[in-house]
């Protein structure tokens, strides 16, 4: 017997109690690089399946080669083991590619509170019709000023860029729109 819990494709009301419990458990795992965010907040938790007593969790990395994936896999397995589940498999799926559009509004608010500017706008992955993408101002998570400047396209991780606010003079990470 196979039960499936998939957040993006199945509403919570359509899941059985066991599926909801398994999803909720997987959703408690935090991102090791930004520990205020869960893998659900980031949108990398894609599916949870219960197959004959075995748990299968599907995750999509924020980008291929993301070094946090091994730690996330280990944390998922540890959370389920602690809850008494037997076998737990974690599947890494690269397609469709992750996009910041999958991040929850709660996750974006957590980023802002943590001092990281959340992605602004929509990536509309694959949906850009013009040859030039314009950059919009990035709001400072400290003082909310739009008078900011990019210092480097790559910050502490490949998902982030380093900015500085010209008003409050504070540096901050910006989680890039991908």
C-alpha positions as CSV (number, residue, x, y, z in Angstrom):
1,X,0.0,0.0,0.0
2,X,1.4,3.4,-1.0
3,X,0.4,6.7,0.6
4,X,1.7,10.0,-0.8
5,X,1.9,13.4,0.8
6,X,3.0,16.0,-1.7
7,X,2.7,19.7,-0.7
8,X,2.8,21.3,-4.0
9,X,0.4,18.9,-5.7
10,X,-1.9,17.8,-2.9
11,X,-3.7,19.9,-0.4
12,X,-3.4,19.0,3.3
13,X,-7.1,18.2,3.3
14,X,-6.6,15.3,0.8
15,X,-4.0,13.5,2.9
16,X,-4.6,10.8,5.4
17,X,-3.7,11.4,9.1
18,X,-0.6,9.2,8.6
19,X,0.5,11.2,5.6
20,X,-0.1,14.5,7.3
21,X,1.9,13.3,10.3
22,X,4.8,12.2,8.1
23,X,4.8,15.5,6.2
24,X,4.7,17.5,9.4
25,X,7.7,15.5,10.8
26,X,9.7,16.1,7.6
27,X,8.8,19.7,7.6
28,X,10.5,20.2,11.0
29,X,14.0,19.7,9.5
30,X,15.9,23.0,9.3
31,X,18.2,24.2,6.6
32,X,21.8,23.8,8.0
33,X,22.9,27.0,6.2
34,X,20.0,29.2,7.4
35,X,18.7,27.5,10.5
36,X,15.7,29.7,10.9
37,X,14.2,28.1,7.8
38,X,12.7,24.7,7.5
39,X,13.0,22.6,4.3
40,X,9.2,23.3,4.0
41,X,9.8,27.1,4.3
42,X,12.4,26.8,1.5
43,X,10.1,24.8,-0.7
44,X,12.7,22.0,-1.1
45,X,10.4,19.4,0.6
46,X,8.5,18.0,-2.4
47,X,6.9,14.8,-1.3
48,X,6.5,12.3,1.5
49,X,5.4,8.7,0.7
50,X,4.5,5.9,3.1
51,X,5.2,2.6,1.3
52,X,4.6,-0.6,3.3
53,X,6.0,0.9,6.5
54,X,8.9,2.6,4.7
55,X,9.1,6.4,4.5
56,X,10.2,8.0,1.2
57,X,11.0,11.7,1.3
58,X,11.6,13.6,-1.9
59,X,13.6,16.9,-1.8
60,X,14.9,19.2,-4.5
61,X,18.1,21.2,-3.8
62,X,18.2,24.9,-4.2
63,X,20.8,24.3,-6.9
64,X,22.6,21.3,-8.1
65,X,25.7,20.6,-6.1
66,X,24.3,22.3,-3.0
67,X,26.6,21.1,-0.1
68,X,23.7,21.2,2.4
69,X,21.9,18.2,0.8
70,X,23.9,15.5,2.7
71,X,23.2,17.2,6.0
72,X,19.5,17.6,5.2
73,X,19.3,14.0,4.2
74,X,20.9,12.9,7.5
75,X,18.6,15.2,9.5
76,X,15.5,13.9,7.8
77,X,16.6,10.3,8.5
78,X,17.4,11.2,12.1
79,X,14.0,12.9,12.7
80,X,12.1,9.9,11.4
81,X,14.3,7.4,13.4
82,X,13.7,9.4,16.6
83,X,10.0,9.2,15.9
84,X,10.2,5.5,15.6
85,X,9.9,5.0,11.9
86,X,11.9,2.1,10.5
87,X,13.4,2.5,7.0
88,X,13.6,6.0,5.6
89,X,14.8,6.9,2.1
90,X,15.6,10.4,0.9
91,X,15.4,10.9,-2.8
92,X,17.1,13.9,-4.4
93,X,15.2,15.1,-7.5
94,X,16.7,17.8,-9.8
95,X,13.7,18.2,-12.1
96,X,11.8,20.4,-12.1
97,X,14.6,22.7,-10.9
98,X,13.9,24.5,-7.6
99,X,12.9,28.1,-7.8
100,X,12.5,30.8,-5.2
101,X,8.8,30.9,-6.2
102,X,8.5,27.7,-4.1
103,X,9.5,29.5,-0.9
104,X,6.7,30.2,1.5
105,X,5.7,33.7,2.6
106,X,6.4,32.6,6.2
107,X,9.9,31.5,5.1
108,X,10.5,34.9,3.4
109,X,9.4,36.7,6.6
110,X,11.8,34.5,8.6
111,X,14.6,35.5,6.3
112,X,13.8,39.1,6.8
113,X,13.7,38.8,10.6
114,X,17.0,36.9,10.5
115,X,18.6,39.8,8.6
116,X,18.6,38.3,5.1
117,X,16.7,40.1,2.4
118,X,14.3,37.6,0.9
119,X,14.0,37.1,-2.9
120,X,11.9,39.9,-4.4
121,X,9.6,39.2,-7.3
122,X,8.9,36.0,-9.2
123,X,11.4,33.9,-11.2
124,X,8.7,32.6,-13.5
125,X,11.2,29.8,-14.2
126,X,11.6,29.5,-17.9
127,X,8.9,32.1,-18.5
128,X,11.0,35.2,-19.3
129,X,10.2,36.5,-22.8
130,X,12.6,39.4,-23.1
131,X,16.4,39.2,-23.6
132,X,17.2,41.5,-20.7
133,X,16.3,40.9,-17.0
134,X,16.2,44.1,-15.0
135,X,17.4,44.2,-11.4
136,X,15.1,45.8,-8.9
137,X,16.2,47.5,-5.7
138,X,16.7,45.2,-2.8
139,X,15.2,46.4,0.4
140,X,17.5,46.4,3.5
141,X,16.2,44.0,6.1
142,X,17.5,46.3,8.9
143,X,16.0,49.7,8.0
144,X,13.8,48.9,4.9
145,X,15.7,51.4,2.7
146,X,15.8,50.7,-1.0
147,X,19.1,52.7,-1.2
148,X,21.2,49.5,-1.4
149,X,24.1,48.4,-3.4
150,X,25.3,44.9,-4.5
151,X,28.9,44.3,-3.2
152,X,29.3,40.8,-4.7
153,X,27.0,38.6,-6.7
154,X,28.0,35.6,-4.6
155,X,27.7,35.8,-0.8
156,X,28.1,33.3,2.0
157,X,26.4,30.7,-0.3
158,X,25.7,30.5,-4.0
159,X,22.1,31.3,-3.3
160,X,22.9,34.6,-1.8
161,X,24.5,37.9,-2.9
162,X,26.2,40.4,-0.5
163,X,24.7,43.9,-0.3
164,X,25.2,47.0,1.7
165,X,22.6,49.6,2.7
166,X,23.7,53.1,1.8
167,X,21.5,54.6,4.5
168,X,22.2,52.5,7.6
169,X,25.6,51.3,6.3
170,X,24.8,47.7,7.3
171,X,25.9,44.8,5.1
172,X,23.4,42.0,4.5
173,X,22.8,38.9,2.4
174,X,20.1,38.9,-0.3
175,X,18.6,35.5,-1.2
176,X,18.7,35.7,-5.0
177,X,15.6,35.1,-7.2
178,X,16.3,31.8,-8.9
